[in-house]
């Protein structure tokens, strides 16, 4: 938190008589400076671990066999189907 700014009445009064008028400086064209590019840091990818139980493996094997039987009944070789994937 910053302290509050002083009001104009609180600032010291300039005499004005003891200061010489300031000449305006000649205006020069300044070179265009591009803004610095901000680099976005990529968050580290979490490690994904897949744990498959024996029951799940048995179920997936039975589903795979059902798919193979269905494809074989249509006359499509399993190896040809796998090549399409």
Secondary structure, DSSP 8 states (H G I E B T S, - for coil): -------GGGS----SSSS----------------------------------HHHHHHHHHHHHHHHHHHHHHT--HHHHHHH-
